[in-house]
Amino acid sequence: MADIGVSISGVNLKNPVLPAAGPNVRTAKLMLEAVKGGAGGIVTKTISVVPADDPRPTIRKIGTRGLMNCETWSEIPAEKFIEDCKAVKEAGVPLIVSIGYKPDEVARLGKLVEEEISPDAIEFSTHYVGREVEPLVDIARSLRNAVSVPIWMKISPNFLNIEELVAAASKYVDGFVAINSYGPVLDFDPENPVPLLGSDYGQGWMSGAPILPIALRIVHQISSVQEKPVIGVGGIYSGVDAIKFIMAGASAVQVCSAAIQYGHSIYGKIAAEIEKWLDEHNLKSIDEIRGLYRKKLAERKVFLQKPTMTIDEDKCTGCKLCVSRCIQGALYMKGDKAAVISENCIGCGFCQDFCKFDAMKLA
Ligand SMILES: Cc1cc2nc3c(=O)[nH]c(=O)nc-3n(C[C@H](O)[C@H](O)[C@H](O)COP(=O)(O)O)c2cc1C
């Protein structure tokens, strides 16, 4: 059986699946339930110097595997929250406490958290502190100067200069977590077009499956420009989703929306699916696939001239699916095989996604 244990900045996890900061880890009781559900460690809901007071409703569903929320940080005062977390620390599971937001606030809270519970790491959220690189690096520096435990910087998807930011911040932090929820976004039911959330105009932050490709892109960017470990988060519902993040460069993953939708057992389920996937591919650990996407990217053939689709007649079964999907009218049936009208083909590659027989290639 594959070994799915990982070590991230000295934090040893029995498996790479952690809860992400959110209502699923709002209290010590819920954190302990996440442990029972198979989480490899615990990341807490974010605490800040002032308890939050969020307008209700705070969490609504969009689509089948998506959420929109206007929850900010913990509504529990930091001191009480820290006191409660002692029970989680005593349970012997790696504990990562999430804090926010400004430089002086994270320094103050970080020191308090370290003195009171000595967590295995501290994660800091950068969600409500603008998008400029320097002020964000200031937060990392301030926390670094205040504590000696490993610190993880959580990246928001709205940042414009992610590579510049992480390259500068990696001097101060021990790992990156990507991404926070995306937004603001808006959704409502056309049969009853009332605001779904209690925020100003019903807007919220989107999470779940719709943000997975954004998260994957950012994990790739972060792991491409610096060496510190990256923890992927955004739209993970299955072991295969997690495997994609690891291939994009992640060392572990976090899960929030799937836990809200399907309960605490999701962590153990995803961990078991990762192990199964590795076993099925005869791999011994996730180290063997970490960053595989970057390797494939380096090997990719770049077309110097516009390519045209080609069809391998031996593999084509004549199912016509590709022909029915080509909006350019570049594919037709020549007898019982698909064929290409090269002057109509723009080399977009879309038809490949409908061929189940690997008969189509751009050349
Ligand atoms: C209701 C809700 C509350 C959240 N609260 C926090 C929070 O307190 N701190 C934080 O860093 N991220 C918070 N997040 C973001 C999640 O930790 C995570 O980054 C994001 O939802 C993407 O992961 P997912 O698609 O698995 O939900 C919250 C997300 C949701 C849905």
The ligand as an SDF file (V2000), in Angstrom:
LIG
                    3D

 31 33  0  0  0  0  0  0  0  0999 V2000
  -18.3960   29.4940    4.7210 C   0  0  0  0  0  0  0  0  0  0  0  0
  -16.9220   29.6670    4.5180 C   0  0  0  0  0  0  0  0  0  0  0  0
  -16.1450   30.2990    5.4960 C   0  0  0  0  0  0  0  0  0  0  0  0
  -14.7770   30.4650    5.3000 C   0  0  0  0  0  0  0  0  0  0  0  0
  -14.0150   31.0460    6.2820 N   0  0  0  0  0  0  0  0  0  0  0  0
  -12.6790   31.1920    6.1010 C   0  0  0  0  0  0  0  0  0  0  0  0
  -11.8700   31.7090    7.1280 C   0  0  0  0  0  0  0  0  0  0  0  0
  -12.3050   32.0150    8.2300 O   0  0  0  0  0  0  0  0  0  0  0  0
  -10.5380   31.8700    6.8520 N   0  0  0  0  0  0  0  0  0  0  0  0
   -9.9830   31.5080    5.6710 C   0  0  0  0  0  0  0  0  0  0  0  0
   -8.7760   31.6690    5.4770 O   0  0  0  0  0  0  0  0  0  0  0  0
  -10.7300   30.9700    4.6940 N   0  0  0  0  0  0  0  0  0  0  0  0
  -12.0540   30.7900    4.8850 C   0  0  0  0  0  0  0  0  0  0  0  0
  -12.8120   30.2210    3.9150 N   0  0  0  0  0  0  0  0  0  0  0  0
  -12.1670   29.7750    2.6540 C   0  0  0  0  0  0  0  0  0  0  0  0
  -11.8080   28.2940    2.7060 C   0  0  0  0  0  0  0  0  0  0  0  0
  -10.8780   28.0180    3.7200 O   0  0  0  0  0  0  0  0  0  0  0  0
  -11.2230   27.8240    1.3490 C   0  0  0  0  0  0  0  0  0  0  0  0
  -10.0300   28.5230    1.1140 O   0  0  0  0  0  0  0  0  0  0  0  0
  -12.1590   28.0690    0.1810 C   0  0  0  0  0  0  0  0  0  0  0  0
  -13.5080   27.8520    0.5600 O   0  0  0  0  0  0  0  0  0  0  0  0
  -11.8290   27.1660   -1.0050 C   0  0  0  0  0  0  0  0  0  0  0  0
  -11.8810   25.8050   -0.6520 O   0  0  0  0  0  0  0  0  0  0  0  0
  -13.1730   24.8710   -0.9240 P   0  0  0  0  0  0  0  0  0  0  0  0
  -13.5110   25.0020   -2.3660 O   0  0  0  0  0  0  0  0  0  0  0  0
  -12.7430   23.5020   -0.5020 O   0  0  0  0  0  0  0  0  0  0  0  0
  -14.2740   25.4020   -0.0650 O   0  0  0  0  0  0  0  0  0  0  0  0
  -14.1750   30.0150    4.0880 C   0  0  0  0  0  0  0  0  0  0  0  0
  -14.9710   29.3660    3.1300 C   0  0  0  0  0  0  0  0  0  0  0  0
  -16.3150   29.1780    3.3260 C   0  0  0  0  0  0  0  0  0  0  0  0
  -17.1230   28.4470    2.2770 C   0  0  0  0  0  0  0  0  0  0  0  0
  1  2  1  0
  2  3  1  0
  2 30  2  0
  3  4  2  0
  4  5  1  0
  4 28  1  0
  5  6  2  0
  6  7  1  0
  6 13  1  0
  7  8  2  0
  7  9  1  0
  9 10  1  0
 10 11  2  0
 10 12  1  0
 12 13  2  0
 13 14  1  0
 14 15  1  0
 14 28  1  0
 15 16  1  0
 16 17  1  0
 16 18  1  0
 18 19  1  0
 18 20  1  0
 20 21  1  0
 20 22  1  0
 22 23  1  0
 23 24  1  0
 24 25  2  0
 24 26  1  0
 24 27  1  0
 28 29  2  0
 29 30  1  0
 30 31  1  0
M  END
$$$$
